Amino acid sequence: MGDSMLGAMAVLMKNFDKYAGKDAEKGSMSKAELSEMLHQEIPGMIGDKKQLDAFFSGLDEDKDGTVSFNEYIVLVGSLMMMLKEMFDQ
Amino acid sequence: MGDSMLGAMAVLMKNFDKYAGKDAEKGSMSKAELSEMLHQEIPGMIGDKKQLDAFFSGLDEDKDGTVSFNEYIVLVGSLMMMLKEMFDQ
């Protein structure tokens, strides 16, 4: 389903629900859920707990201790800009 | 390829290149390229030229007359937030 623009957006939206839905608070990602997502979806990106803490803190813009859907979208956008820069070099 | 998180991001990155690459300026989207992308990928979103002009002007944050990759990423993020709100209602 993901090969059209809308399909790829749907995959990314479902991906949030998949990991955010693992604990009782289904509308946002805890640090544990973010960690699981990154380890499953982008292996090698996060090394140790210190890196995870710094990364989570950077994403959690409103400092409520969770990553909201909008904060996740900012993550996805940043990752695409980072990948684009890597590929363009 | 698009059903994983990374795969979906790759589809969205390729989608930019597909439409931005239609004229000589391959690193950015002209208004004509944006129009073609929206008509092909999100049929019904843009009705007439006036809507397209307003939409293009909103996206072109640095007012250089083209939509850069980063401006496209802002568009993709905004669309996902809009769709999420629609689905959550």
Backbone of each chain as nested JSON, in Angstrom:
{
  "chains": [
    {"id": "A", "residues": [
      {"number": 1, "name": "MET", "atoms": {"N": [0.802, -1.214, 0.0], "CA": [0.0, 0.0, 0.0], "C": [0.842, 1.274, 0.0]}},
      {"number": 2, "name": "GLY", "atoms": {"N": [2.122, 1.163, 0.35], "CA": [2.89, 2.361, 0.642], "C": [3.561, 3.032, -0.54]}},
      {"number": 3, "name": "ASP", "atoms": {"N": [3.337, 2.583, -1.768], "CA": [4.144, 3.113, -2.865], "C": [3.628, 4.407, -3.489]}},
      {"number": 4, "name": "SER", "atoms": {"N": [2.436, 4.844, -3.124], "CA": [1.973, 6.162, -3.549], "C": [2.238, 7.151, -2.408]}},
      {"number": 5, "name": "MET", "atoms": {"N": [2.122, 8.433, -2.724], "CA": [2.363, 9.45, -1.698], "C": [1.386, 9.281, -0.523]}},
      {"number": 6, "name": "LEU", "atoms": {"N": [0.097, 9.131, -0.839], "CA": [-0.897, 8.974, 0.234], "C": [-0.683, 7.663, 0.994]}},
      {"number": 7, "name": "GLY", "atoms": {"N": [-0.317, 6.6, 0.252], "CA": [-0.073, 5.309, 0.889], "C": [1.083, 5.385, 1.875]}},
      {"number": 8, "name": "ALA", "atoms": {"N": [2.154, 6.076, 1.472], "CA": [3.324, 6.205, 2.354], "C": [2.961, 7.021, 3.592]}},
      {"number": 9, "name": "MET", "atoms": {"N": [2.134, 8.05, 3.423], "CA": [1.713, 8.836, 4.584], "C": [0.871, 7.963, 5.515]}},
      {"number": 10, "name": "ALA", "atoms": {"N": [0.02, 7.124, 4.936], "CA": [-0.803, 6.23, 5.767], "C": [0.079, 5.26, 6.552]}},
      {"number": 11, "name": "VAL", "atoms": {"N": [1.136, 4.739, 5.916], "CA": [2.054, 3.826, 6.606], "C": [2.698, 4.527, 7.807]}},
      {"number": 12, "name": "LEU", "atoms": {"N": [3.125, 5.776, 7.602], "CA": [3.778, 6.513, 8.695], "C": [2.782, 6.835, 9.817]}},
      {"number": 13, "name": "MET", "atoms": {"N": [1.539, 7.107, 9.457], "CA": [0.523, 7.378, 10.481], "C": [0.212, 6.107, 11.28]}},
      {"number": 14, "name": "LYS", "atoms": {"N": [0.1, 4.98, 10.576], "CA": [-0.154, 3.699, 11.254], "C": [1.018, 3.294, 12.134]}},
      {"number": 15, "name": "ASN", "atoms": {"N": [2.219, 3.643, 11.675], "CA": [3.423, 3.301, 12.434], "C": [3.393, 3.969, 13.817]}},
      {"number": 16, "name": "PHE", "atoms": {"N": [2.905, 5.205, 13.848], "CA": [2.768, 5.879, 15.152], "C": [1.802, 5.107, 16.037]}},
      {"number": 17, "name": "ASP", "atoms": {"N": [0.634, 4.787, 15.487], "CA": [-0.379, 4.072, 16.289], "C": [0.137, 2.721, 16.775]}},
      {"number": 18, "name": "LYS", "atoms": {"N": [0.933, 2.063, 15.908], "CA": [1.457, 0.737, 16.252], "C": [2.284, 0.788, 17.543]}},
      {"number": 19, "name": "TYR", "atoms": {"N": [3.176, 1.776, 17.637], "CA": [4.061, 1.836, 18.802], "C": [3.43, 2.624, 19.954]}},
      {"number": 20, "name": "ALA", "atoms": {"N": [2.694, 3.686, 19.641], "CA": [2.037, 4.476, 20.703], "C": [0.956, 3.652, 21.393]}},
      {"number": 21, "name": "GLY", "atoms": {"N": [0.425, 2.644, 20.699], "CA": [-0.683, 1.862, 21.232], "C": [-0.279, 0.724, 22.136]}},
      {"number": 22, "name": "LYS", "atoms": {"N": [1.014, 0.607, 22.443], "CA": [1.47, -0.548, 23.22], "C": [1.159, -0.43, 24.709]}},
      {"number": 23, "name": "ASP", "atoms": {"N": [1.101, 0.786, 25.244], "CA": [0.679, 0.915, 26.642], "C": [-0.716, 1.538, 26.705]}},
      {"number": 24, "name": "ALA", "atoms": {"N": [-1.183, 1.849, 27.923], "CA": [-2.558, 2.321, 28.103], "C": [-2.774, 3.684, 27.422]}},
      {"number": 25, "name": "GLU", "atoms": {"N": [-1.722, 4.51, 27.403], "CA": [-1.815, 5.843, 26.807], "C": [-1.593, 5.725, 25.299]}},
      {"number": 26, "name": "LYS", "atoms": {"N": [-2.672, 5.496, 24.553], "CA": [-2.529, 5.111, 23.15], "C": [-2.321, 6.292, 22.202]}},
      {"number": 27, "name": "GLY", "atoms": {"N": [-2.518, 7.515, 22.7], "CA": [-2.397, 8.688, 21.843], "C": [-1.013, 9.308, 21.822]}},
      {"number": 28, "name": "SER", "atoms": {"N": [-0.084, 8.732, 22.582], "CA": [1.273, 9.296, 22.598], "C": [2.285, 8.193, 22.896]}},
      {"number": 29, "name": "MET", "atoms": {"N": [3.543, 8.475, 22.567], "CA": [4.6, 7.488, 22.772], "C": [5.392, 7.799, 24.036]}},
      {"number": 30, "name": "SER", "atoms": {"N": [5.496, 6.799, 24.903], "CA": [6.393, 6.894, 26.05], "C": [7.828, 6.713, 25.569]}},
      {"number": 31, "name": "LYS", "atoms": {"N": [8.764, 6.939, 26.469], "CA": [10.166, 6.733, 26.091], "C": [10.412, 5.262, 25.71]}},
      {"number": 32, "name": "ALA", "atoms": {"N": [9.77, 4.347, 26.418], "CA": [9.937, 2.917, 26.112], "C": [9.388, 2.596, 24.716]}},
      {"number": 33, "name": "GLU", "atoms": {"N": [8.248, 3.191, 24.388], "CA": [7.657, 2.934, 23.064], "C": [8.521, 3.54, 21.951]}},
      {"number": 34, "name": "LEU", "atoms": {"N": [9.025, 4.746, 22.189], "CA": [9.912, 5.367, 21.191], "C": [11.157, 4.504, 20.993]}},
      {"number": 35, "name": "SER", "atoms": {"N": [11.704, 4.026, 22.11], "CA": [12.894, 3.183, 22.039], "C": [12.622, 1.926, 21.213]}},
      {"number": 36, "name": "GLU", "atoms": {"N": [11.475, 1.292, 21.47], "CA": [11.138, 0.079, 20.708], "C": [10.99, 0.411, 19.223]}},
      {"number": 37, "name": "MET", "atoms": {"N": [10.326, 1.521, 18.916], "CA": [10.152, 1.906, 17.515], "C": [11.505, 2.101, 16.824]}},
      {"number": 38, "name": "LEU", "atoms": {"N": [12.378, 2.853, 17.484], "CA": [13.67, 3.146, 16.847], "C": [14.491, 1.862, 16.662]}},
      {"number": 39, "name": "HIS", "atoms": {"N": [14.486, 0.993, 17.674], "CA": [15.257, -0.248, 17.538], "C": [14.699, -1.153, 16.439]}},
      {"number": 40, "name": "GLN", "atoms": {"N": [13.364, -1.197, 16.322], "CA": [12.743, -2.051, 15.306], "C": [12.859, -1.442, 13.91]}},
      {"number": 41, "name": "GLU", "atoms": {"N": [12.615, -0.152, 13.814], "CA": [12.44, 0.463, 12.492], "C": [13.736, 1.05, 11.93]}},
      {"number": 42, "name": "ILE", "atoms": {"N": [14.607, 1.52, 12.829], "CA": [15.861, 2.138, 12.362], "C": [17.018, 1.548, 13.176]}},
      {"number": 43, "name": "PRO", "atoms": {"N": [17.305, 0.256, 12.956], "CA": [18.327, -0.429, 13.759], "C": [19.663, 0.307, 13.681]}},
      {"number": 44, "name": "GLY", "atoms": {"N": [20.304, 0.446, 14.825], "CA": [21.622, 1.067, 14.848], "C": [21.584, 2.568, 15.088]}},
      {"number": 45, "name": "MET", "atoms": {"N": [20.404, 3.152, 15.031], "CA": [20.342, 4.611, 15.172], "C": [20.657, 5.053, 16.601]}},
      {"number": 46, "name": "ILE", "atoms": {"N": [20.077, 4.316, 17.565], "CA": [20.282, 4.673, 18.969], "C": [21.183, 3.621, 19.617]}},
      {"number": 47, "name": "GLY", "atoms": {"N": [22.278, 4.059, 20.212], "CA": [23.218, 3.126, 20.819], "C": [22.874, 2.788, 22.255]}},
      {"number": 48, "name": "ASP", "atoms": {"N": [22.973, 3.753, 23.15], "CA": [22.791, 3.453, 24.575], "C": [21.716, 4.355, 25.188]}},
      {"number": 49, "name": "LYS", "atoms": {"N": [21.477, 4.152, 26.482], "CA": [20.402, 4.867, 27.172], "C": [20.625, 6.387, 27.145]}},
      {"number": 50, "name": "LYS", "atoms": {"N": [21.877, 6.795, 27.224], "CA": [22.187, 8.226, 27.234], "C": [21.743, 8.885, 25.917]}},
      {"number": 51, "name": "GLN", "atoms": {"N": [22.038, 8.198, 24.811], "CA": [21.612, 8.699, 23.496], "C": [20.094, 8.764, 23.405]}},
      {"number": 52, "name": "LEU", "atoms": {"N": [19.435, 7.701, 23.908], "CA": [17.97, 7.664, 23.875], "C": [17.392, 8.818, 24.686]}},
      {"number": 53, "name": "ASP", "atoms": {"N": [17.939, 9.041, 25.881], "CA": [17.453, 10.124, 26.74], "C": [17.575, 11.478, 26.038]}},
      {"number": 54, "name": "ALA", "atoms": {"N": [18.717, 11.73, 25.426], "CA": [18.945, 13.011, 24.751], "C": [17.986, 13.155, 23.568]}},
      {"number": 55, "name": "PHE", "atoms": {"N": [17.814, 12.067, 22.831], "CA": [16.948, 12.085, 21.653], "C": [15.498, 12.334, 22.052]}},
      {"number": 56, "name": "PHE", "atoms": {"N": [15.052, 11.604, 23.087], "CA": [13.67, 11.743, 23.557], "C": [13.413, 13.166, 24.037]}},
      {"number": 57, "name": "SER", "atoms": {"N": [14.354, 13.693, 24.787], "CA": [14.208, 15.033, 25.335], "C": [14.12, 16.08, 24.215]}},
      {"number": 58, "name": "GLY", "atoms": {"N": [14.881, 15.878, 23.136], "CA": [14.825, 16.786, 21.992], "C": [13.483, 16.734, 21.281]}},
      {"number": 59, "name": "LEU", "atoms": {"N": [12.882, 15.537, 21.235], "CA": [11.593, 15.371, 20.536], "C": [10.423, 15.908, 21.346]}},
      {"number": 60, "name": "ASP", "atoms": {"N": [10.503, 15.731, 22.652], "CA": [9.386, 16.069, 23.539], "C": [9.361, 17.581, 23.765]}},
      {"number": 61, "name": "GLU", "atoms": {"N": [8.929, 18.289, 22.734], "CA": [9.042, 19.754, 22.731], "C": [8.277, 20.421, 23.873]}},
      {"number": 62, "name": "ASP", "atoms": {"N": [7.107, 19.875, 24.197], "CA": [6.319, 20.508, 25.263], "C": [6.634, 19.914, 26.639]}},
      {"number": 63, "name": "LYS", "atoms": {"N": [7.662, 19.044, 26.675], "CA": [8.165, 18.508, 27.954], "C": [7.088, 17.871, 28.819]}},
      {"number": 64, "name": "ASP", "atoms": {"N": [6.177, 17.131, 28.177], "CA": [5.151, 16.441, 28.971], "C": [5.517, 14.977, 29.198]}},
      {"number": 65, "name": "GLY", "atoms": {"N": [6.737, 14.595, 28.828], "CA": [7.197, 13.234, 29.099], "C": [6.745, 12.207, 28.072]}},
      {"number": 66, "name": "THR", "atoms": {"N": [6.053, 12.66, 27.016], "CA": [5.658, 11.744, 25.947], "C": [5.883, 12.411, 24.587]}},
      {"number": 67, "name": "VAL", "atoms": {"N": [5.91, 11.582, 23.543], "CA": [6.018, 12.091, 22.176], "C": [4.631, 12.024, 21.537]}},
      {"number": 68, "name": "SER", "atoms": {"N": [4.065, 13.183, 21.244], "CA": [2.734, 13.255, 20.624], "C": [2.833, 12.941, 19.133]}},
      {"number": 69, "name": "PHE", "atoms": {"N": [1.687, 12.799, 18.479], "CA": [1.685, 12.581, 17.029], "C": [2.41, 13.717, 16.303]}},
      {"number": 70, "name": "ASN", "atoms": {"N": [2.142, 14.961, 16.704], "CA": [2.794, 16.085, 16.026], "C": [4.308, 16.081, 16.255]}},
      {"number": 71, "name": "GLU", "atoms": {"N": [4.736, 15.685, 17.433], "CA": [6.178, 15.59, 17.707], "C": [6.807, 14.444, 16.899]}},
      {"number": 72, "name": "TYR", "atoms": {"N": [6.044, 13.37, 16.726], "CA": [6.496, 12.253, 15.868], "C": [6.656, 12.709, 14.416]}},
      {"number": 73, "name": "ILE", "atoms": {"N": [5.719, 13.545, 13.944], "CA": [5.797, 14.049, 12.567], "C": [7.057, 14.907, 12.388]}},
      {"number": 74, "name": "VAL", "atoms": {"N": [7.395, 15.68, 13.409], "CA": [8.629, 16.463, 13.357], "C": [9.842, 15.521, 13.26]}},
      {"number": 75, "name": "LEU", "atoms": {"N": [9.805, 14.414, 14.011], "CA": [10.878, 13.403, 13.929], "C": [10.99, 12.836, 12.518]}},
      {"number": 76, "name": "VAL", "atoms": {"N": [9.855, 12.431, 11.95], "CA": [9.858, 11.84, 10.606], "C": [10.434, 12.84, 9.588]}},
      {"number": 77, "name": "GLY", "atoms": {"N": [10.004, 14.088, 9.694], "CA": [10.506, 15.115, 8.781], "C": [12.008, 15.314, 8.939]}},
      {"number": 78, "name": "SER", "atoms": {"N": [12.469, 15.367, 10.178], "CA": [13.906, 15.558, 10.42], "C": [14.71, 14.385, 9.868]}},
      {"number": 79, "name": "LEU", "atoms": {"N": [14.188, 13.165, 10.056], "CA": [14.891, 11.985, 9.533], "C": [14.991, 12.046, 8.016]}},
      {"number": 80, "name": "MET", "atoms": {"N": [13.906, 12.465, 7.351], "CA": [13.942, 12.537, 5.879], "C": [14.939, 13.595, 5.41]}},
      {"number": 81, "name": "MET", "atoms": {"N": [14.992, 14.737, 6.114], "CA": [15.968, 15.774, 5.727], "C": [17.401, 15.262, 5.927]}},
      {"number": 82, "name": "MET", "atoms": {"N": [17.601, 14.51, 7.015], "CA": [18.929, 13.953, 7.308], "C": [19.337, 12.936, 6.237]}},
      {"number": 83, "name": "LEU", "atoms": {"N": [18.4, 12.049, 5.901], "CA": [18.68, 11.023, 4.88], "C": [18.961, 11.676, 3.53]}},
      {"number": 84, "name": "LYS", "atoms": {"N": [18.164, 12.688, 3.198], "CA": [18.342, 13.396, 1.924], "C": [19.755, 13.995, 1.844]}},
      {"number": 85, "name": "GLU", "atoms": {"N": [20.2, 14.618, 2.937], "CA": [21.548, 15.203, 2.948], "C": [22.62, 14.131, 2.772]}},
      {"number": 86, "name": "MET", "atoms": {"N": [22.39, 12.97, 3.425], "CA": [23.36, 11.877, 3.284], "C": [23.431, 11.392, 1.841]}},
      {"number": 87, "name": "PHE", "atoms": {"N": [22.255, 11.231, 1.222], "CA": [22.214, 10.701, -0.146], "C": [22.757, 11.707, -1.156]}},
      {"number": 88, "name": "ASP", "atoms": {"N": [22.591, 12.992, -0.867], "CA": [23.004, 14.013, -1.825], "C": [24.512, 14.244, -1.818]}},
      {"number": 89, "name": "GLN", "atoms": {"N": [25.192, 13.703, -0.808], "CA": [26.633, 13.98, -0.735], "C": [27.431, 13.076, -1.659]}}
    ]},
    {"id": "B", "residues": [
      {"number": 1, "name": "MET", "atoms": {"N": [7.7, -1.697, -1.29], "CA": [8.807, -1.252, -0.445], "C": [8.354, -0.335, 0.688]}},
      {"number": 2, "name": "GLY", "atoms": {"N": [7.13, 0.209, 0.58], "CA": [6.761, 1.295, 1.466], "C": [6.139, 0.901, 2.787]}},
      {"number": 3, "name": "ASP", "atoms": {"N": [6.069, -0.376, 3.133], "CA": [5.29, -0.738, 4.317], "C": [6.037, -0.647, 5.633]}},
      {"number": 4, "name": "SER", "atoms": {"N": [7.335, -0.441, 5.607], "CA": [8.068, -0.163, 6.847], "C": [8.221, 1.347, 6.98]}},
      {"number": 5, "name": "MET", "atoms": {"N": [8.627, 1.784, 8.173], "CA": [8.801, 3.226, 8.404], "C": [9.837, 3.801, 7.431]}},
      {"number": 6, "name": "LEU", "atoms": {"N": [10.993, 3.133, 7.327], "CA": [12.04, 3.632, 6.424], "C": [11.598, 3.575, 4.971]}},
      {"number": 7, "name": "GLY", "atoms": {"N": [10.877, 2.497, 4.622], "CA": [10.393, 2.349, 3.248], "C": [9.441, 3.472, 2.875]}},
      {"number": 8, "name": "ALA", "atoms": {"N": [8.549, 3.813, 3.811], "CA": [7.582, 4.885, 3.538], "C": [8.308, 6.224, 3.385]}},
      {"number": 9, "name": "MET", "atoms": {"N": [9.338, 6.432, 4.208], "CA": [10.104, 7.685, 4.074], "C": [10.798, 7.716, 2.711]}},
      {"number": 10, "name": "ALA", "atoms": {"N": [11.317, 6.586, 2.276], "CA": [11.977, 6.523, 0.967], "C": [10.991, 6.839, -0.157]}},
      {"number": 11, "name": "VAL", "atoms": {"N": [9.761, 6.322, -0.049], "CA": [8.729, 6.608, -1.064], "C": [8.464, 8.116, -1.13]}},
      {"number": 12, "name": "LEU", "atoms": {"N": [8.354, 8.753, 0.035], "CA": [8.071, 10.2, 0.055], "C": [9.251, 11.002, -0.493]}},
      {"number": 13, "name": "MET", "atoms": {"N": [10.471, 10.54, -0.23], "CA": [11.651, 11.228, -0.755], "C": [11.725, 11.083, -2.281]}},
      {"number": 14, "name": "LYS", "atoms": {"N": [11.439, 9.875, -2.768], "CA": [11.438, 9.636, -4.224], "C": [10.333, 10.41, -4.909]}},
      {"number": 15, "name": "ASN", "atoms": {"N": [9.207, 10.557, -4.216], "CA": [8.066, 11.285, -4.774], "C": [8.448, 12.735, -5.071]}},
      {"number": 16, "name": "PHE", "atoms": {"N": [9.235, 13.326, -4.167], "CA": [9.716, 14.695, -4.431], "C": [10.562, 14.717, -5.703]}},
      {"number": 17, "name": "ASP", "atoms": {"N": [11.527, 13.795, -5.792], "CA": [12.415, 13.767, -6.963], "C": [11.634, 13.539, -8.256]}},
      {"number": 18, "name": "LYS", "atoms": {"N": [10.597, 12.701, -8.165], "CA": [9.796, 12.38, -9.354], "C": [9.188, 13.642, -9.966]}},
      {"number": 19, "name": "TYR", "atoms": {"N": [8.594, 14.488, -9.11], "CA": [7.916, 15.674, -9.642], "C": [8.879, 16.857, -9.799]}},
      {"number": 20, "name": "ALA", "atoms": {"N": [9.822, 17.009, -8.864], "CA": [10.795, 18.118, -8.971], "C": [11.705, 17.923, -10.181]}},
      {"number": 21, "name": "GLY", "atoms": {"N": [11.855, 16.674, -10.632], "CA": [12.782, 16.375, -11.716], "C": [12.216, 16.573, -13.099]}},
      {"number": 22, "name": "LYS", "atoms": {"N": [10.989, 17.092, -13.206], "CA": [10.356, 17.185, -14.528], "C": [10.878, 18.341, -15.362]}},
      {"number": 23, "name": "ASP", "atoms": {"N": [11.324, 19.423, -14.726], "CA": [11.947, 20.495, -15.51], "C": [13.453, 20.531, -15.247]}},
      {"number": 24, "name": "ALA", "atoms": {"N": [14.14, 21.528, -15.779], "CA": [15.607, 21.574, -15.694], "C": [16.078, 21.737, -14.247]}},
      {"number": 25, "name": "GLU", "atoms": {"N": [15.286, 22.447, -13.441], "CA": [15.639, 22.694, -12.039], "C": [15.204, 21.494, -11.196]}},
      {"number": 26, "name": "LYS", "atoms": {"N": [16.078, 20.5, -11.085], "CA": [15.656, 19.211, -10.529], "C": [15.649, 19.162, -9.003]}},
      {"number": 27, "name": "GLY", "atoms": {"N": [16.22, 20.183, -8.354], "CA": [16.295, 20.177, -6.891], "C": [15.129, 20.879, -6.212]}},
      {"number": 28, "name": "SER", "atoms": {"N": [14.19, 21.407, -7.007], "CA": [13.042, 22.082, -6.388], "C": [11.83, 21.964, -7.302]}},
      {"number": 29, "name": "MET", "atoms": {"N": [10.65, 22.21, -6.712], "CA": [9.408, 22.1, -7.475], "C": [8.903, 23.475, -7.875]}},
      {"number": 30, "name": "SER", "atoms": {"N": [8.66, 23.623, -9.162], "CA": [7.979, 24.822, -9.655], "C": [6.491, 24.707, -9.316]}},
      {"number": 31, "name": "LYS", "atoms": {"N": [5.769, 25.79, -9.549], "CA": [4.33, 25.737, -9.293], "C": [3.648, 24.696, -10.188]}},
      {"number": 32, "name": "ALA", "atoms": {"N": [4.138, 24.579, -11.438], "CA": [3.559, 23.588, -12.359], "C": [3.819, 22.164, -11.861]}},
      {"number": 33, "name": "GLU", "atoms": {"N": [5.023, 21.931, -11.35], "CA": [5.337, 20.595, -10.832], "C": [4.519, 20.271, -9.578]}},
      {"number": 34, "name": "LEU", "atoms": {"N": [4.38, 21.258, -8.688], "CA": [3.557, 21.045, -7.49], "C": [2.116, 20.735, -7.888]}},
      {"number": 35, "name": "SER", "atoms": {"N": [1.62, 21.492, -8.872], "CA": [0.247, 21.293, -9.353], "C": [0.074, 19.872, -9.887]}},
      {"number": 36, "name": "GLU", "atoms": {"N": [1.046, 19.415, -10.686], "CA": [0.948, 18.06, -11.231], "C": [0.97, 17.02, -10.103]}},
      {"number": 37, "name": "MET", "atoms": {"N": [1.862, 17.23, -9.137], "CA": [1.939, 16.283, -8.021], "C": [0.607, 16.204, -7.273]}},
      {"number": 38, "name": "LEU", "atoms": {"N": [0.046, 17.365, -6.948], "CA": [-1.199, 17.362, -6.166], "C": [-2.338, 16.723, -6.958]}},
      {"number": 39, "name": "HIS", "atoms": {"N": [-2.443, 17.029, -8.254], "CA": [-3.515, 16.44, -9.053], "C": [-3.368, 14.928, -9.186]}},
      {"number": 40, "name": "GLN", "atoms": {"N": [-2.104, 14.471, -9.322], "CA": [-1.872, 13.026, -9.477], "C": [-2.02, 12.281, -8.152]}},
      {"number": 41, "name": "GLU", "atoms": {"N": [-1.449, 12.847, -7.106], "CA": [-1.301, 12.096, -5.852], "C": [-2.457, 12.314, -4.884]}},
      {"number": 42, "name": "ILE", "atoms": {"N": [-3.047, 13.524, -4.926], "CA": [-4.148, 13.82, -4.003], "C": [-5.288, 14.446, -4.792]}},
      {"number": 43, "name": "PRO", "atoms": {"N": [-5.933, 13.623, -5.658], "CA": [-6.977, 14.148, -6.54], "C": [-8.081, 14.843, -5.738]}},
      {"number": 44, "name": "GLY", "atoms": {"N": [-8.503, 15.995, -6.225], "CA": [-9.6, 16.707, -5.573], "C": [-9.147, 17.711, -4.526]}},
      {"number": 45, "name": "MET", "atoms": {"N": [-7.86, 17.68, -4.185], "CA": [-7.406, 18.584, -3.123], "C": [-7.41, 20.045, -3.591]}},
      {"number": 46, "name": "ILE", "atoms": {"N": [-6.918, 20.254, -4.816], "CA": [-6.837, 21.606, -5.361], "C": [-7.877, 21.764, -6.459]}},
      {"number": 47, "name": "GLY", "atoms": {"N": [-8.741, 22.763, -6.318], "CA": [-9.787, 22.966, -7.297], "C": [-9.355, 23.828, -8.48]}},
      {"number": 48, "name": "ASP", "atoms": {"N": [-9.072, 25.093, -8.221], "CA": [-8.777, 26.015, -9.322], "C": [-7.437, 26.709, -9.12]}},
      {"number": 49, "name": "LYS", "atoms": {"N": [-7.087, 27.572, -10.08], "CA": [-5.783, 28.236, -10.069], "C": [-5.606, 29.113, -8.826]}},
      {"number": 50, "name": "LYS", "atoms": {"N": [-6.687, 29.727, -8.388], "CA": [-6.617, 30.613, -7.224], "C": [-6.198, 29.809, -5.972]}},
      {"number": 51, "name": "GLN", "atoms": {"N": [-6.792, 28.633, -5.822], "CA": [-6.437, 27.768, -4.69], "C": [-4.983, 27.322, -4.781]}},
      {"number": 52, "name": "LEU", "atoms": {"N": [-4.571, 26.967, -6.004], "CA": [-3.178, 26.539, -6.206], "C": [-2.222, 27.674, -5.854]}},
      {"number": 53, "name": "ASP", "atoms": {"N": [-2.522, 28.884, -6.325], "CA": [-1.66, 30.04, -6.049], "C": [-1.513, 30.259, -4.543]}},
      {"number": 54, "name": "ALA", "atoms": {"N": [-2.633, 30.209, -3.831], "CA": [-2.601, 30.444, -2.388], "C": [-1.81, 29.335, -1.693]}},
      {"number": 55, "name": "PHE", "atoms": {"N": [-2.01, 28.105, -2.13], "CA": [-1.342, 26.96, -1.525], "C": [0.164, 27.028, -1.766]}},
      {"number": 56, "name": "PHE", "atoms": {"N": [0.534, 27.327, -3.01], "CA": [1.954, 27.415, -3.376], "C": [2.634, 28.523, -2.576]}},
      {"number": 57, "name": "SER", "atoms": {"N": [1.97, 29.638, -2.465], "CA": [2.533, 30.779, -1.756], "C": [2.748, 30.453, -0.272]}},
      {"number": 58, "name": "GLY", "atoms": {"N": [1.817, 29.684, 0.313], "CA": [1.966, 29.269, 1.702], "C": [3.143, 28.337, 1.908]}},
      {"number": 59, "name": "LEU", "atoms": {"N": [3.396, 27.486, 0.922], "CA": [4.488, 26.501, 1.031], "C": [5.854, 27.131, 0.816]}},
      {"number": 60, "name": "ASP", "atoms": {"N": [5.905, 28.08, -0.102], "CA": [7.179, 28.684, -0.51], "C": [7.629, 29.689, 0.552]}},
      {"number": 61, "name": "GLU", "atoms": {"N": [8.098, 29.155, 1.676], "CA": [8.374, 29.995, 2.853], "C": [9.44, 31.062, 2.592]}},
      {"number": 62, "name": "ASP", "atoms": {"N": [10.448, 30.706, 1.815], "CA": [11.515, 31.697, 1.568], "C": [11.244, 32.544, 0.322]}},
      {"number": 63, "name": "LYS", "atoms": {"N": [10.039, 32.371, -0.257], "CA": [9.576, 33.216, -1.373], "C": [10.564, 33.266, -2.542]}},
      {"number": 64, "name": "ASP", "atoms": {"N": [11.156, 32.108, -2.857], "CA": [12.06, 32.092, -4.012], "C": [11.354, 31.564, -5.268]}},
      {"number": 65, "name": "GLY", "atoms": {"N": [10.046, 31.372, -5.187], "CA": [9.291, 30.954, -6.367], "C": [9.308, 29.453, -6.623]}},
      {"number": 66, "name": "THR", "atoms": {"N": [9.947, 28.684, -5.728], "CA": [9.942, 27.228, -5.866], "C": [9.723, 26.59, -4.496]}},
      {"number": 67, "name": "VAL", "atoms": {"N": [9.333, 25.314, -4.525], "CA": [9.178, 24.545, -3.288], "C": [10.404, 23.64, -3.149]}},
      {"number": 68, "name": "SER", "atoms": {"N": [11.21, 23.901, -2.133], "CA": [12.413, 23.095, -1.879], "C": [12.037, 21.766, -1.22]}},
      {"number": 69, "name": "PHE", "atoms": {"N": [13.014, 20.872, -1.09], "CA": [12.759, 19.599, -0.405], "C": [12.254, 19.849, 1.015]}},
      {"number": 70, "name": "ASN", "atoms": {"N": [12.896, 20.769, 1.735], "CA": [12.476, 21.028, 3.117], "C": [11.056, 21.609, 3.181]}},
      {"number": 71, "name": "GLU", "atoms": {"N": [10.709, 22.443, 2.211], "CA": [9.346, 22.978, 2.165], "C": [8.344, 21.866, 1.822]}},
      {"number": 72, "name": "TYR", "atoms": {"N": [8.761, 20.927, 0.978], "CA": [7.926, 19.751, 0.667], "C": [7.703, 18.906, 1.918]}},
      {"number": 73, "name": "ILE", "atoms": {"N": [8.746, 18.754, 2.741], "CA": [8.621, 17.961, 3.966], "C": [7.615, 18.616, 4.924]}},
      {"number": 74, "name": "VAL", "atoms": {"N": [7.625, 19.947, 4.973], "CA": [6.637, 20.66, 5.788], "C": [5.228, 20.372, 5.267]}},
      {"number": 75, "name": "LEU", "atoms": {"N": [5.068, 20.347, 3.94], "CA": [3.775, 20.008, 3.327], "C": [3.328, 18.61, 3.733]}},
      {"number": 76, "name": "VAL", "atoms": {"N": [4.234, 17.632, 3.598], "CA": [3.901, 16.241, 3.929], "C": [3.474, 16.144, 5.403]}},
      {"number": 77, "name": "GLY", "atoms": {"N": [4.226, 16.806, 6.277], "CA": [3.895, 16.789, 7.702], "C": [2.531, 17.41, 7.972]}},
      {"number": 78, "name": "SER", "atoms": {"N": [2.27, 18.533, 7.322], "CA": [0.976, 19.204, 7.515], "C": [-0.17, 18.331, 7.028]}},
      {"number": 79, "name": "LEU", "atoms": {"N": [0.031, 17.664, 5.884], "CA": [-1.019, 16.782, 5.356], "C": [-1.299, 15.638, 6.332]}},
      {"number": 80, "name": "MET", "atoms": {"N": [-0.233, 15.063, 6.91], "CA": [-0.44, 13.956, 7.845], "C": [-1.178, 14.428, 9.098]}},
      {"number": 81, "name": "MET", "atoms": {"N": [-0.859, 15.624, 9.583], "CA": [-1.569, 16.142, 10.766], "C": [-3.038, 16.39, 10.442]}},
      {"number": 82, "name": "MET", "atoms": {"N": [-3.29, 16.897, 9.211], "CA": [-4.664, 17.162, 8.771], "C": [-5.46, 15.859, 8.662]}},
      {"number": 83, "name": "LEU", "atoms": {"N": [-4.845, 14.854, 8.035], "CA": [-5.511, 13.554, 7.871], "C": [-5.791, 12.924, 9.231]}},
      {"number": 84, "name": "LYS", "atoms": {"N": [-4.808, 13.012, 10.132], "CA": [-4.964, 12.445, 11.477], "C": [-6.172, 13.073, 12.184]}},
      {"number": 85, "name": "GLU", "atoms": {"N": [-6.284, 14.401, 12.07], "CA": [-7.417, 15.08, 12.713], "C": [-8.751, 14.634, 12.114]}},
      {"number": 86, "name": "MET", "atoms": {"N": [-8.75, 14.455, 10.767], "CA": [-9.975, 13.981, 10.108], "C": [-10.368, 12.595, 10.597]}},
      {"number": 87, "name": "PHE", "atoms": {"N": [-9.353, 11.693, 10.696], "CA": [-9.636, 10.307, 11.08], "C": [-10.025, 10.206, 12.554]}},
      {"number": 88, "name": "ASP", "atoms": {"N": [-9.487, 11.107, 13.375], "CA": [-9.749, 11.026, 14.818], "C": [-11.134, 11.539, 15.198]}},
      {"number": 89, "name": "GLN", "atoms": {"N": [-11.789, 12.216, 14.244], "CA": [-13.089, 12.797, 14.598], "C": [-14.213, 11.774, 14.55]}}
    ]}
  ]
}
